[in-house]
């Protein structure tokens, strides 16, 4: 058993939208296929992965460092002899050979993308959904296939206006979402409050709005928004300041009693640990958004979950960023609190397998081997073409 090839392609996921910090007109991602020599049901096992939106494709890093290390390694050093399978932890260690600690930037995205493809292959080799494999190896043994999801949108579209925002949010509610999210910080505070109030008027009993500043604010502005947002019953106030400004996040907790969320731009267990140590996050109400596809993959995410446990946090307070099926599988297998969803954006990479419906902001994951990419026809068409 061995990996016989790994291929990467950089794909556009551009969209004419912006948040408080960046626009997505030139956004890309890396799509990876890990090809093995294993055959299941008459087909060669291929694992697939891609990185979340917002960090661009990482093909250069992969081709220069990480893919050669895997392809040049003795295949036996990458195997789980006990299970007759690839060992994702050994694969990860091989990729990170000769890498210094710290500097958790773009390389964490490159490694996380390859790691996703490896886990997809491992679960397919065992003939199980990844969520089942994770529950058996690291969880309770029984996955919860019903996963909470929320609809992320509400970006600043050219010429959209309040009416356009209302149409967008109403469409998410009509599709079964009871929690929706919109951006803030890309307009004035007064304008953002008008946009918030327009969405709140659409919500019925049990429905909630979350807001996301994408790290735009300094402390003074973050507090000004906190005071204004306190008049609303929001699902959360997300990433007010720079993701590494733990002092800002800690001080903000003194000015905003409602739930806050952050973590999507922290790319290692160590950075996540610093947030827990110094960021003033409250385990009874706040949410953690670490995204395995951006932060060295599931191997590192398992370390992060162990760190959270040691610090009194439940995995149910984790709702990852990214809107991809990898985090859905982790949520179902390891008891996370849910997952982000992009109903209309960044396709075909976001979303769920075909036929999966949203009911009261929950989805029921189908029994598909691996991560389940083969169940989403438009996405699998791109993956299959890459592997071919």
N, C-alpha and C positions, 0 to 999 in steps of 0.2 A: 504494500500500500504506500502510495506516495503522491505528492503534488507534482504534476508533470508540466504545468505551465500556469502563469498568472498574467493576465492581460488587463490593461487599463485604457480607458478612453475618457477624454474630457468632453462633457456635454453641456450645452447651454440650457439654463433654466431662467432666462431673463424674463422680466416682466416690468411693465411701465408703472411701477409703484415705488413708494419710499416710506421709510419709517423716520423716526426722529434723527437718525444718524446717517443712514446710507440709502441709496436707491439701488434697485435690482436690475437695471437696464443691461448690465453686462455680467450678471451672475452666472457662474458655472459650477459644476460638480464633477467629481471623478466617479465613474462606474467601473467596477472591478469584477473579474471572473477568476476564481481559483479552480483550476481544472485538475481533477484527480484521475487516477487509473482505476478507480472503483466503479463497478457496474451494479446498478440496482434496477430491477424490472426492465432489463434490456437496454438501459440508458446509462451513459457515463455520468457520474456524479460531478456536478459543477456547483460551487458555492458562489453566491453573488453578494455584492455590497456596494454601497454608495455613501457619500458624506452628506450631512444635512446642509440646508441652504444657509447662506450667510458667510461662508468661509472659502468659497471658490474651490476649483479642482486642484488636486495635489499630485498630478502625474509626474512632474519633474522630481520631486522628492522620492516618490515611489521607485522610479526607474533608476535613480542615482544610488540609493542606499538600501531601501527596505526589500524590494523584490529580488535584487541580486543575492542578498543574504539568505533568503529562503530557498532560492533555486540552486544556490551553490552548497547548501548544507547537506550533510549526510542525511538521506531520508529517514533513517532509523532514529535520528535525534529529534524528530518532530512527531514521533508516534506515541500514542497511549497504548502500551503493550497490554495492559489489563483489559481494555475494552476493544482492542483491535480496531483502532480508529486514530485519526489525527488528535493531537493534544493541543488545544488552543493556547494553553499556558506555555508550552514549550515553543510553539510557533511565535508567540509574543516575545518571549525571551530572546529568541534568535533574531527577530527584527530589531530589537533594542540593543543588540551587541554593539559595543564601542560607542554608545550614546551617553553623554554626560547627563547627570541629573539636573533638573531645573530647565528653564527655557521651554515651558509648555506652550508652544505656539503652533505653527503650521504642521510640525511633525506629528503632533497628537492627532490631527485630522487624517493624515496619511495612514498612520498605524490603525486608527479606529476604523477606517474604511476597509482595509484588508482584514482586520479582525472580524468584522461583520460577515464577510464572505467565508471565512474559515468556519465560524459557528454555523452558518447555513449548511456548509458541506458536512460538518460533523453530525448535525441532526439528520440530514438526509442519509448518511451512511448508516445511522442507527434506525432509519425508517420511522422517525418520530417527528411530530411538531417540536420546534425549538422550545416552546413554552412547557411542554411535557418533560423534555430532557432537563430543562433548568429546574423544574419543580422536584424531579427525582434526585438530581445531584446536589442542589444547593438550597432547596426550599422544603416545603412540608411533605412533598411527594405527590400532592394533588394540586394542579393548577386551578386558578379561577379564570375561566375563559371569558367571563363577562367583565369588560374593562371600561372604565370611565374615559370619555374623550370630550374635549371641548373644541369649538370652532374658532380658529385663529384667523383673523382678518382685520378689517377696519384700518387698512393702510391709507395713506394719503395718495389718492388717485388724482391726476390732473382733471380739473373740471367736474369732479365727482359731486361736491356739495353735500348738504345735509340730506337731501332727498335720495341721492345715490347711496349714501351710507345706510340710510334706512332700508332701501331695497336690498342691499347686500345682507344686512343683519336679519331682515325678515326671511330671506331665503334660507339662512342657516336654521332659524327656528322652525321653519316649515319642513326641513329635512330631519328633524328629530333632535337637534341640539337644544339643551336647556341652559348651557353655559357658552357664552360667546365672548370674544376678546377683540378690543380695538386698540389702536396706537394713540399715544399722547406724546406731547413734546415737540411735534413737528409744526405746531401752530401756537398762537398765544394761549395763555391760560384761559382767558375768557372764551376764546373760540373752542378750545378743547372741552370746556364745561358745556357749551351749547351742544357739541357733538355727543358728549356723554348723556346729557339729558334727553336728546332725541332718541338714543338707543333705549334708555331706561323706560321710556313711554311705550315701547314695543313689547316689553317683557310682561309675562303673566306670572301667576303664582308659581313659586319654585324655580323661576328662571333668574339667571344672574349674569352680570357683566364684569369682566376683568379688564384692566387697562395696563398698558406696557409702554414704558418710556425709553426702552432700549439703551439704557445707560447714559442718557443725554445730560442729566442735570448735575449742577454743582450742589453743594449742601443747601445753600440759601434757596435755590429754586426748588429743590426736592421738598424742602419743608413747606414752601408756599403751596406747592401742589398737594402735599399731605393735608394741609389745613382745608384746602378747597374740596379735596376728595372725601374728607371725613363726613361731609353732609350726605354722601351717597352710601348705600349698602352694597359695596362692591365685593366680588368674589376674591380679588386680590389687586394690589398695587405692585407692579412688576418692574424690577431692575431700574430703580430711580437714577442711580449714579453708576460711575465706572465700576465694573465687576470686581476689580481688585481694591477698591476703596472701602475696606471693611469698617473703617471709622465712620464714614458717611452712613453706611447701612445701620451701624449700631446706634448712631445718634438719631437717625430717622425713626427708630422704634420708640423714641421718647415723644414723638410728635404724631404718630399714626397708630391708633389702637387696632385697626382692622388688619386682616391678613395681608402679608407681603410675600413676594416671590422673587427669587433670583437664582443664579447658578449656571445658566446656559452657556456662559462664556468663561467658565472655569474648567480647565482641561486636564486636571490630574487629581488624584486623591489628596495630594498635599495641599493644593489650592482649595479644594473643598473643605479640608480639615481646618484651614485658616479661616474660612468663612464661618464654620461652626464655632471655632475658638473665639474669634474676635469680631464677628459681624452682627452680634446682637440678635440673631435669628431665634425665634420662639417656637419650640417644638409642639406647642399646643395649638398653634394657628397658622404658622407660616409654611411656605411651600418651597421645595428644592427642585431645580430644573436641569440638573446635570444631564448631558446628552452623550450617550456612549459613542455615537458616531463621530463626535468631535473631540472626545477625550480619551484616546488610546483604546477604545473599544470595551467590550464586556469584561475582558480580563481585568482591566483597571476598574471598571464599574463595580465588580465584585469586591474589590478592596475598599472602594468608597462606601459601599453598603455596610461592610464590616466596621469601618470607622464610625459610621453613623450609629450603628448599634452600640458601640463602645461609649458613645457620647449621649445615649439616651434617646435617640431619634428612631422612629418607626419608618420602615421603607414605604409605608402608606402615605408619608408626607412628600414623597418624590413623584412629581409629574413631569417627565422629561420633555424638553424642547425637541423639535425636529419633525414631528408628524410622520415618522416612518414606521414600518412594520416591525423593525428590530426592537424598538422600545415597546411596542405593543406586546411582543412575545415576552420580553423581560417583565413587563407589568403583570401579565397573566401568570408567569411561572414563579415570580419572586415576590409577589404581593405589593407592587408599587401602587400608588394612588391613582394612576391613570396615565394619559398621554395626550400630547397636543395633536391637533388635526388641522390640515389645510384643505377644506372641501374643494376649493377651486384653484388654488395656487400651486406652483412648482410641480405640475404634472408632467409625466406620469409617475413621478417618484413618491409622491405622498398618497395618502388614502389607504383604502382597505381592499382585500380581495373582492372580486366581482360578486355581487349578490348580498354582501354584508350591509345591513341597514343600521342606522343610528336610531335608538329608541331611548328617549329621555336621557340623552348624552351618554349612552352605553352601547357598546358593540359586543357581539358574541363571536369570538374567533373560531374559524372553521378548522377542522382536523386535516391540515395540510402538512406534509413533511417539510422540515426545515423552517425557515422564516415564513414561508407561504407566498413568495413572490410569484410562483407559477399560477396562483389563483387570480392574479391581476393581469388580464390579457395585454393591455397596452404597455405595461411595464415589462412583462416577460418577453414581449416581442423584441424590445431593445436589448435585454439581457441575452437572449438566445442568439441574436445576431452577433453580439460581441464574442460569445464563446465559440461560435462557429468560425 
